[in-house]
């Protein structure tokens, strides 16, 4: 059984709203390209039923990919990697699991509902948590600020 690292919680630096927004923008651009690649082989856009199925199919794939990046790639999508930030459990500072990732993604929907207020909360909160972070018990940190404690 692999032992998990413990991190010095006093050294943690929370990712800024701007860093998170830039990472989100990079990810959306990459996911848009990926969506085009997924949909391109299916040129039957005259049939609205098929278009709807393609849209559902690509959306589900993208949701799964995003959550998988959070869980399997050290808490970071490509945009977060570029910005040197990552999502971690708010209590343990460990990489999140699929359950937390799924809750966090569903929290994105909540964060979007009222004029994106759930995202804007990041600006005003001490730990820079959006609504989606709060409901999933996550924080977004600067990757370099996670300093392992000596074992």
N, C-alpha and C positions, 0 to 999 in steps of 0.2 A: 504494500500500500504506500502510495506516494504521500510524503508529508507536505502539507501546505506551508507556504511562507507566512510569517507574521510581519506586519509592516508597522513602522513608527507613525502613529496617528498624528503626532505633533508636527510632522514634516509635510503633511498632505497639503497640496495647493489645489484649490478647486478651479476647474476650467472656466474661463470667462464666457460670457454670452456671445461675444464676437467670435471667439475660437470655435465655439459650438455651432454658431450660425454658418461660418465658413465651411466647417466639416460637413454640415447638413447640405449645403449647397453643392459641394463636390460630390457627395453621395447621390444626390438627386440627379446630377448631370450623368454620372456613371450608370445609375439605374435607368435613366431615359434611353441611353445608348443600348443597354441590355434589353430593354423593352422593345426597341426597334428591331434588334437582332432576333428576338423571339417571335415577333409578329410578322416580320418580313416574309418568312416562308409561307404564310397563309394569306394570300392576296384576295380572298373571297370577301371583300368589304361591302359588296352589294347586299349580302344577306345579313341583316341586322342581328339575327339570332346568333350566327357564327361570330360576329364581331363581339357580341356580349360574352360568349363563351371564351374567346381569346383573351378578352380583358380580364375576366375572372381568373383564368388560368395564369396569366402573367402576373397579376396582382398577388395571387397566392404564392407563386414562386419567389417573387421579390420579398414578400413578408418573411418567408422561410429563410431566404438568403440573409436578410438583415439580422434576424435573430441568431442565425448560425454564426455570422461574423462576430456578434457580441459574445457568444458562448465559446466558440472554438478558436477565435483569433485574438485572444487576450483582451476581450472587451472593446474591440475597435473595428469599425468599418474602415474601408480605404480612406475616406475623408478624415476620420478621427486619427488614423495612423499618420497621415500627412501633417495634421495639426498637432501631433504628439499628445493626444488626450485619449482617455479610455473610460469606459463605464465599469464601475466596481460596486460590490455590495457595500452599502452605507455603514454597516456595522463591522464587517471583517476585512474590508478592502480587497476581497478575493474576486476573481472573475465570476460573473453571474452565471446561473444555470438556465436551462430552457424555460422552466416555470417563471423565473424572474423576467427573462427576456420577453416571454409572451405577455405577462402582465404589463411590462413597460411599453410594449408596442400598443396594447389596448389603451394604455394611458395616453399615448399620442392622440388617440381619438378624443379623449376627454380634454386634453390640452388644446385641441383645435376648436372645440365647440363654441366657446364664447370669445370671438375676436382674437383667437390665439393667446388668450390670457394665461393659459397653463404654461406656455413657452416663455412668455414675458416675465413670469414669476422668477425666473433665473436671475434677472437683473436685481431684484429686491431682496432676495433671501440670502442669509449668511452663508449657507453651504451651497449656494447657487443651484438649488434644486427646482426643476420645473414640476408641474403636477404629476407628469408621468414618472419622474424620479421618486416623488413622495409615495405614490401608490405602489411602486415596485421596490421600495427601500434601496434605491441606488443613488450614487453620486457620480459625477463626471469629474475626473481629476487630470492634472498634467501628469503624463506618464513618468517623467523624470523625478517627480516628487515622491514617488513610492519608494521608500528606503526600507530594505529588509532589516529586521532586527537580528542581531547576532544570536545564533542558537547555542 
